[in-house]
Amino acid sequence: MRSSTCFLWILTLTAACVLEDQPVGDADAGICGPCPTPRPVCHEEAEMCVQCTAQDSSACLDDTTVCNAETFECVECTANSDCINPTAARCDTETNQCTGCESATDCEGITGLRACNAGACVQCTNDANCDGKSCNTNTFDCTTTDVGSLETCEQCVVDSECGDANNRCVAMFYQGTRHLNADSGYCLKTTDGGCERPYAITLQTRPSLSGEPLEDYCGINEMLATCEAVRALLNDDRCPDGDDFQCPQPSGLCREVGNLLNRCTYQCGLPVQCPSDPPADSCGSSGSGGDDYCGG
């Protein structure tokens, strides 16, 4: 009797030990069982642990934030919409990595950038990208200037801003120094067909800012005047206090032009450097300041 009781006690203890050896939480682990850290997601249909699924991409971090629904791996991209860097806007579907654009289509997901240039998405490569504004093909940015809206001697950054026939955007100087800055020029006409006052001085062999071949242009005497001062005279701008600094500097003068008091003008060497219409068509001093100026 004692041996029978002892046998039952051993059986009971053995059964308890078997139950204690079962993995804790198996009932909650699903059909995949516990998934290891490198493959933390259970793909129930395949009954296997994977890195990610379309429903669970929580393991996709840093530069691999997208789940490839075919391989169940974390990747950088599966479509262009996953690539938001202008210099890497195209998804290479073979490597699932973002790379440089090949066409404007690759840039459609980058706000404000409509064109592709040398692998990078940019605002423009031509005027067609800029809704009526000019495209600065040096910076690939749209300007704020309407195409063809600038007149001769107005400041520009690209040829297409200039409206007059045969006008291009050309670098200019004042007393040997680039005016106004290294990134801008002025709309000037080529010498084809001849030059007219006040743009009667030939500026030889200059490139346009848009890269057109070297040409001769109809310009002004850059030792005496700037385009701003010339246009102030053409526009009959006034300087009410008789002060030169009320006219465009560094070359503007406030003088009596003909019998018109306190008008903006500029120095000249010959009448041909002045406008063709009186009273600004002369070049003299009229006893004001000693320097010859247009209208003096």
C-alpha positions in Angstrom: 0.0 0.0 0.0 2.8 2.4 0.8 4.6 1.7 -2.5 1.4 2.4 -4.5 1.0 5.7 -2.8 4.6 6.6 -3.4 4.2 5.7 -7.2 1.2 8.0 -7.6 3.1 10.9 -5.9 6.0 10.4 -8.3 3.7 10.5 -11.3 2.1 13.7 -10.1 5.4 15.4 -9.5 6.7 14.4 -13.0 3.6 15.9 -14.7 4.1 19.1 -12.8 7.6 19.3 -14.0 6.6 18.8 -17.7 4.1 21.6 -17.4 6.6 24.0 -15.9 9.1 23.2 -18.8 6.6 24.6 -21.5 7.6 28.1 -22.9 5.8 30.8 -21.0 3.4 32.8 -23.3 3.2 30.3 -26.2 -0.5 30.9 -26.3 0.0 34.6 -27.1 2.9 34.2 -29.5 0.7 33.3 -32.5 1.5 30.8 -35.2 5.1 32.1 -35.7 6.0 31.7 -32.1 8.3 34.4 -30.5 10.0 36.3 -33.4 13.7 37.3 -33.1 14.8 41.0 -33.0 16.1 41.1 -36.6 12.7 39.7 -37.9 10.2 41.0 -35.3 7.0 40.7 -37.3 4.9 37.6 -37.8 3.7 37.1 -41.4 0.7 34.9 -40.5 -0.1 33.7 -44.1 3.5 32.5 -44.6 3.8 31.4 -41.0 7.2 33.0 -40.7 9.0 35.9 -39.0 9.9 38.8 -41.2 11.4 42.2 -40.9 8.2 44.0 -41.8 4.8 43.8 -43.5 2.5 46.3 -45.2 0.6 46.4 -41.9 3.5 46.6 -39.6 6.6 48.6 -40.6 7.5 49.6 -37.0 11.0 48.0 -37.4 11.8 50.3 -40.4 13.8 53.2 -39.0 16.4 55.8 -40.0 17.2 55.6 -43.7 15.1 52.5 -44.3 11.6 53.6 -43.3 9.6 51.8 -46.1 8.6 48.2 -46.2 9.0 46.3 -49.4 5.8 44.4 -49.6 7.3 41.7 -51.9 10.4 40.8 -49.9 9.2 42.0 -46.5 12.4 43.9 -45.9 12.9 47.5 -44.8 14.2 49.6 -47.6 14.8 53.3 -48.5 12.1 53.5 -51.1 9.7 51.5 -53.3 8.4 54.5 -55.4 9.5 58.1 -56.2 7.0 59.4 -53.6 9.3 58.0 -50.9 12.2 60.1 -52.1 12.0 63.8 -50.9 15.6 65.0 -51.3 15.9 67.2 -54.5 19.3 65.7 -55.2 17.9 62.1 -54.9 14.2 62.3 -56.0 14.1 59.1 -58.1 13.6 55.6 -56.6 15.8 52.9 -58.2 13.4 50.0 -58.0 16.2 47.5 -58.5 18.2 48.6 -55.5 15.3 50.3 -53.6 17.5 53.4 -53.1 16.8 57.1 -53.8 19.0 58.5 -56.5 19.3 61.5 -58.8 16.5 62.4 -61.2 16.6 61.5 -64.8 13.6 63.6 -66.0 11.1 66.2 -64.8 8.7 63.4 -64.0 11.0 62.2 -61.2 10.6 65.7 -59.6 6.8 65.7 -59.4 6.8 64.9 -55.7 9.2 67.8 -54.8 7.1 70.9 -54.1 8.0 73.9 -56.2 10.7 72.0 -58.3 9.5 71.2 -61.8 12.6 70.4 -63.7 15.6 68.0 -63.6 19.2 69.3 -64.1 22.2 67.1 -63.8 20.4 64.7 -61.4 19.0 67.4 -59.2 15.4 68.7 -59.1 15.3 72.5 -59.7 12.7 75.2 -60.2 13.5 75.6 -63.9 15.7 74.9 -66.8 13.8 77.2 -69.2 11.1 79.9 -69.1 8.3 77.3 -69.7 8.7 76.1 -66.1 8.1 79.6 -64.6 4.5 80.6 -65.4 5.4 83.6 -67.5 8.4 84.6 -65.5 12.0 84.3 -66.7 14.2 81.4 -65.7 17.6 82.3 -64.4 19.6 79.5 -66.2 22.6 80.3 -64.0 20.9 79.4 -60.8 18.0 77.4 -62.2 15.5 79.6 -60.2 12.5 81.4 -61.6 12.9 85.2 -61.4 10.2 87.6 -60.4 10.4 89.3 -63.8 7.9 88.8 -66.6 9.5 87.4 -69.8 10.5 90.3 -72.1 9.4 93.1 -69.8 12.6 95.0 -69.2 13.7 98.0 -71.4 17.2 99.0 -72.5 19.5 99.8 -69.5 17.3 98.2 -66.9 18.9 95.7 -64.5 18.5 92.0 -65.4 19.9 88.6 -64.6 19.1 86.7 -67.8 18.5 87.5 -71.4 14.9 86.6 -71.6 14.0 89.4 -69.2 14.9 91.9 -71.9 12.1 92.9 -74.2 13.6 95.1 -76.9 14.7 93.5 -80.2 18.3 92.1 -80.1 18.6 93.0 -76.4 20.5 90.8 -74.0 21.6 90.9 -70.4 25.2 92.2 -70.4 27.6 92.9 -67.5 28.5 96.6 -67.1 31.1 98.6 -65.2 31.4 102.0 -63.6 34.9 103.5 -63.6 36.4 100.0 -63.9 34.4 98.3 -61.2 31.6 95.8 -61.9 28.2 97.5 -61.5 26.1 96.7 -59.6 27.2 93.1 -58.7 28.7 90.0 -60.1 25.3 88.3 -60.6 23.4 91.0 -62.6 23.7 93.0 -65.8 21.7 95.4 -67.9 19.6 94.9 -71.0 21.6 96.2 -74.0 21.1 96.0 -77.8 23.7 94.4 -80.0 25.3 96.8 -82.5 23.5 95.0 -85.4 21.6 97.8 -87.2 23.6 100.5 -85.5 23.3 102.3 -82.2 21.1 105.3 -81.1 21.5 108.0 -78.5 21.9 107.9 -75.6 23.3 104.3 -76.1 25.9 105.4 -78.7 29.1 104.0 -77.1 30.2 100.6 -78.4 30.9 98.1 -75.6 33.1 95.5 -77.3 33.2 91.7 -77.2 31.1 91.0 -74.1 29.2 87.8 -73.3 25.6 87.9 -72.1 24.7 86.5 -68.7 22.8 83.7 -70.4 26.0 82.5 -72.1 25.5 83.9 -75.6 28.7 84.3 -77.7 30.7 87.5 -77.4 29.1 90.5 -79.2 29.5 94.2 -79.4 26.7 96.1 -77.6 25.3 99.7 -77.8 26.0 101.2 -74.4 27.1 104.3 -72.4 30.3 105.9 -71.3 31.0 103.7 -68.3 33.6 106.1 -66.9 31.0 108.9 -66.6 27.6 107.3 -66.1 25.6 104.3 -65.0 22.4 103.0 -66.5 20.4 104.2 -63.5 21.5 107.8 -64.0 20.7 107.6 -67.7 17.2 106.3 -67.1 16.6 108.9 -64.5 17.2 111.6 -67.1 15.0 109.8 -69.6 12.2 109.6 -67.0 12.6 113.3 -66.1 13.2 112.4 -62.5 13.4 115.4 -60.1 15.7 116.2 -57.2 13.6 118.8 -55.3 16.3 119.9 -52.9 19.0 120.3 -55.6 21.0 117.5 -54.0 23.0 115.0 -56.2 22.1 112.3 -53.7 18.4 112.6 -54.7 19.5 111.1 -58.0 20.8 107.5 -58.6 24.3 107.2 -57.3 27.2 106.8 -57.9 26.9 108.9 -61.1 23.7 110.9 -60.8 23.8 114.7 -60.8 21.1 117.2 -59.9 21.3 120.1 -62.4 19.3 122.5 -64.4 18.4 120.7 -67.6 17.7 123.3 -70.3 15.4 125.6 -68.3 14.1 122.8 -66.1 15.3 123.2 -62.5 16.5 120.3 -60.3 16.4 117.5 -62.8 18.5 114.3 -62.5 21.2 113.9 -65.2 24.7 112.6 -65.6 28.2 113.6 -66.9 28.9 113.4 -70.6 31.9 113.9 -73.0 29.9 114.4 -76.2 26.3 115.2 -77.1 25.9 111.8 -78.7 26.1 110.3 -75.1 23.0 112.2 -74.2 19.3 111.6 -75.2 18.2 112.8 -78.6 15.3 114.9 -77.4 15.8 118.5 -76.1 16.5 119.9 -73.6 18.6 116.9 -72.6 20.3 116.5 -76.0 23.2 118.9 -75.3 26.4 118.4 -73.4 27.8 121.4 -71.4 28.3 122.8 -68.0 25.8 125.8 -67.8 28.0 127.1 -65.0 26.7 124.3 -62.6 29.4 122.3 -60.9 32.0 122.7 -63.6 31.4 119.2 -65.3 29.7 118.8 -68.6 26.4 117.0 -68.3 23.5 116.2 -70.5 21.2 119.1 -70.8 23.9 121.6 -69.7 
